[in-house]
Amino acid sequence: MPDPIPQWQIYADSDVPEAFVQAVKQQAPGTEGRYLPRLLWQRGIRDVEQLAGYLFAANYQPTSASEFGQEMQWAVQRIVQAIERQEAIAIWGDFDADGVTSTAVLWDGLGQFFPQHEKLFYYIPNRFTESHGLSKTGIDQLKHVQVIVTCDTGSTNLEEIQYAQSLGIDVIVTDHHTLPQMRPPVIAIVNPRTLAKDHPFASLSGVAVAYKLVEALYEALPDIPEKSIDNLLDLVAIGLIADLVELKGDCRYLAQKGIEQLQKQSTKEATRPGITRLLELCKRSGDRPTDISFGLGPRINAVSRIQGDAHFCVELLTSLDVERCRELAEETELANARRKALQKDVLQQAKAKLAQIDLSTTGVIVLWDEQWSGGVLGLVAGQIAQEYGKPTILLTIDEEYAKGSARSTNQIDLYQLVKDQEHLLHRFGGHPFAAGLSLAIDNLPLFAQAINQRLLQQSDPPTPTIQADLCVTVSELNLELYKELRLIEPCGMGNPIPKLLIKNCWFNAGRNTKLQDLRGRKVEYIRTPFMLWDETVEKGFPGVWWGHYAYELPTGRCDAIVELENNTYHKRYEVRLVGVRACDDVNVTASTQWLLDWRSHRTEESAIELKTAPASWIEFQTWFRRAISQQLPLAIAYPPPTIMPPVEIWQTLVGIAKYLSRTRKTATRQQLYDRLQIGDVALKAGIQALEQFGFHVSYENHCFSVSISHGNPEQSNRAIEQFLTAVREEQFYRQYFAQVPFGTMRSIVSQWN
């Protein structure tokens, strides 16, 4: 069946009212208003009265913490009572970035009222040995306190709350996750899900709710705090942007204010040495939301993903001990390097499993493996969901349960889908875009079948899409565009980073490189630098393609979707490549006359010949669009494929690698295709297997070169098996394309836009 081919969509150039354009230019002096009005209009920001507050935090009127109503009053009253009675209080956090920063906000905020480590304590569960939320084991370690304040967790832990009560401990819940049907027996539950969906607090994450509790306490006891509450806003920004919440209303305001505070940490005004060192390590300045989403957030999350215990992250974010913070930041950086390698391995293995699945009849991707590291499953699930356009659940298996993470796409409420199978689950929790779950191993096949049926009953399987916001030229990738795009920030759920479509462009790829950790060890995570050109420039524009090799970039004209970035480390603007395909200057809808069948009868007309059976519909589509761009039909002219045993292909590939390393000669991509009879996907898997096997493969000037390197025996067998799986999959498709009726091809082509 056809592979999932992402459909590219571009917003139509709808007329933006001139009055709105002028209003935007008035609110954003110093900009030309070429792009910003259209972006705002597309995203539904059309109320002129709200423009000033949306674009600039200084013009927004933040909502009072009292909007949480009586629950907030009860929470503050109990904490004030604990202060007066000199009771001990514990913060119960969580191990992800939102949970860690929530804990840090309460640690610093409540630390203005309680002596830390004497009357104020914090507890964060271990990702590997515990789960999200309260646990009886953890509560037993807090028997000496009289109050527990949760953050980013706790709403559905009814049994654990009752257990704490039995020990004489009062519980205050601050959270943003799904509420139970009945209010839990707590002193207070401060959760934005108790408010209307259009309330300014509706999308607050855990860290923002924790901040609002501290804000209410500051208002109740204004004479006690010695530090301004604004000092907490950098922590709030990190948690908000790292979590999957919609940045609107007060959520957007807090993120904007928090970034203003965060960028101070890379200056002489720095107040958090741990954050300062983290910014140095990720080579960022803290003035962009992407400094969090691609820099700080992944590093904080990596600690629990690799070590399980994220307890020291709170110390990293709040301590004033420069040397201690430097030590913890570097430990965090090493964990992140290890996370990248694990994430890449699991992604490869998951894709190998996907190759065995008929995705045309799959609504929700559910995969499991006993070897997978549970700490990176959420990240990989997110990558697969985005690439394949389907909600994805990945699980690892221990002796009794399968545990894992789920990520959604295309606005599908994944939490509800999982909840509908509650009778098969041991535990679960989350929100519409992300969830965690565990279930008995014996229930896995039934769960996968049931959740797929549930989604397919609701709607047709979603088609993966990439939505472009603006069509620009390379010459427009300049300061003016950057200034206008920045006013859209902070970006996140509901307000994605603007994607720019560049047509009829081409690439000059640099040498792909592997990252290195602090100890100089290579990390199995690839980045390819490039220069981007089109007819409007005489000098290429720099960019990076993460997770891809240089040879994967097309060699001719193409269309690309990119995101514009400011690389403060290299002091330049650059783009991040999101998607690339052959030029689409001609609308190919219903262009079946551009397809010829020469397998049995050759005609005299000129055509682009497809002489080797493709290994996927994506490869076939690439050939078709290439022919269209040259204004020639595509002729299907391949014979039945010759099928070599996959093991023999691997042995041949190793022989080629030995020959190239010994002779220092090079080979082109086409030479490897012809010699091995494989395509892009299998070649990429083969190169990865070679590098685990003991070779270093580089790609420069459209040629591969090979040298001897250090192998990884633990990973090589698995990498070789992934290569063999990719070869088998491609061979299956080549045999399929050798026999597929021409009418089926014409039907598929007619669906492409």
Salt bridges, closest charged atoms under 4 A:
ASP13 OD1 - ARG38 NH1 3.04
GLU67 OE1 - HIS199 NE2 2.97
GLU71 OE2 - ARG183 NE 2.87
GLU87 OE1 - ARG78 NH1 2.87
GLU87 OE2 - ARG85 NH1 3.64
ASP94 OD2 - HIS132 ND1 2.79
ASP98 OD2 - HIS176 NE2 3.40
ASP108 OD2 - ARG272 NH1 2.92
ASP152 OD1 - HIS176 NE2 3.08
ASP152 OD1 - HIS177 ND1 3.87
GLU159 OE2 - LYS136 NZ 2.94
ASP170 OD2 - ARG78 NE 2.83
ASP175 OD1 - HIS177 ND1 2.82
GLU215 OE1 - LYS212 NZ 3.25
ASP234 OD2 - ARG272 NE 3.13
ASP243 OD2 - HIS176 NE2 3.39
GLU246 OE1 - LYS248 NZ 3.84
GLU260 OE1 - LYS257 NZ 3.83
GLU280 OE1 - ARG277 NH1 2.96
ASP287 OD2 - ARG486 NH1 3.58
ASP291 OD1 - ARG284 NH1 3.16
GLU315 OE2 - ARG324 NE 2.95
GLU327 OE2 - ARG324 NH1 2.96
GLU330 OE2 - ARG277 NH2 2.99
GLU330 OE2 - ARG326 NE 3.57
GLU333 OE1 - ARG299 NE 2.61
ASP369 OD2 - LYS353 NZ 3.40
GLU387 OE1 - LYS351 NZ 2.85
ASP398 OD2 - LYS403 NZ 3.59
ASP420 OD2 - ARG454 NE 2.90
GLU422 OE1 - LYS419 NZ 3.58
ASP469 OD1 - ARG43 NH2 3.14
GLU476 OE1 - ARG34 NH2 3.00
GLU489 OE2 - ARG288 NH2 2.36
GLU489 OE1 - ARG486 NE 3.63
ASP517 OD2 - ARG521 NE 2.97
GLU524 OE2 - LYS514 NZ 3.04
GLU535 OE2 - ARG557 NH2 2.82
GLU552 OE1 - HIS548 ND1 3.17
GLU552 OE2 - LYS684 NZ 3.46
GLU563 OE2 - LYS499 NZ 3.23
GLU563 OE1 - ARG576 NH2 2.60
GLU565 OE1 - ARG288 NH1 3.83
GLU574 OE1 - ARG572 NH2 3.02
ASP584 OD2 - ARG581 NH2 2.99
ASP584 OD1 - ARG625 NH1 2.91
ASP597 OD1 - ARG599 NE 3.09
GLU609 OE2 - ARG602 NH2 2.94
ASP680 OD1 - ARG669 NH1 3.96
GLU691 OE1 - LYS514 NZ 3.01
GLU721 OE2 - ARG728 NH1 3.42
GLU730 OE1 - ARG734 NH2 3.94
